[in-house]
């Protein structure tokens, strides 16, 4: 079995990379251990997940508005067509959410996916849309979504709102669990029924007193926080750090995104400003991942969904700071 995968990897986000890692495991269980994969990525220079049966290819298009990329995109288009011809199935995950309100090479990002799916169907290959969510703001784009999704043989979504949205468009889908719950094998899936979540708090109401009263004596506390969502975020985070240090806890900052071109999505750049004596930070996705996998952590204060999921599957107590509806997946 040959499978081409299109998803948002190569932007230095641990969430995306772990989705890919576990998605491949799920597909191997379905199609066989000898299944071959070719994966489209935005960055060939820093690959997180490697395997002897995997090959990474650069997306078409890349920076299509820049004239200097004309030969690069011509090459990428050639390998795009060659890969689709090679594949038995094409799995589309994108970045997890189908938006119609992002900027990019196209005025509407859905046009790019319509272009790709039309080529895939023209070459008579089956499409599987895997674990996506749909966030469509404009009614005119519902027709685009219907055109894209109606080409798929199988559609899997991650929330009930997306299921109902597609149902209204007469497109059949199935809700499935986040693939990262499989990261610790059957043990992680069993842990889904065991709740390690101590509290769930809205980001816009979170303050220091929300963690007071919890006994963390002698524990290693890790902060998986991101920018933009806490009120008075710098003040609040500094207060949390001071409280933890004054209580004699060990603390490490735990970035999940090291985004290469979007500073607003780069947890490492944001959290680095809070480094001080006795406050450390992980510096790569692999280092962050090993913190959970090797259970070097006793407690996590988390704004990242996949920090919460990794805490759950590796038996780590955590508090969830919620700023988006996807946190309801926990």
TAMO-V165199 format. One record per pair of residues at least 12 apart in sequence whose C-alpha atoms are under 6 Angstrom apart, sorted by the first residue. I is the first residue (numbers start at 0). J is the second residue. Records with the same first field share a line. If there is no record, write none. Layout:
I->J, J
This chain:
0->34
1->34, 35, 86, 87
2->36, 86, 87, 88, 89
3->36, 37, 38, 86, 89
4->38, 89, 90
5->39, 91
6->92, 93, 94
7->93, 94
8->40
9->40, 41, 42
10->258
11->256, 257, 258
12->256
13->255, 284
14->305
18->179
21->178
35->52
36->53
37->53, 54, 55
38->55, 56
39->55, 56, 57, 58
40->57, 58
41->57, 58
59->75, 76
60->72
88->124, 125, 126
89->126
90->126, 127, 128
91->128
92->129
95->131, 132
96->131, 132, 133
97->133, 134
98->134, 135
99->135
113->147
126->151, 152
127->151, 152, 153, 154
128->154
129->155
130->155, 156, 157
131->156, 157
132->156, 157, 161
133->161
154->172
155->172, 173, 174
156->174
157->174, 175
187->312
190->312
195->311, 316
196->317, 318
197->317, 318
198->318
199->319, 320
200->320, 321
201->320, 321
202->229, 320, 321, 322
203->229, 230
207->239
217->248
218->248, 297
219->249, 296, 297
220->249, 250, 298, 299
221->250, 251, 252, 299
222->252, 253, 299, 300
223->253, 254, 301
224->301, 302
225->266
250->278
251->278, 279, 280
252->280
253->281
254->266, 267
297->315
298->315, 316, 317
299->317
300->317, 318
301->319, 320
302->320
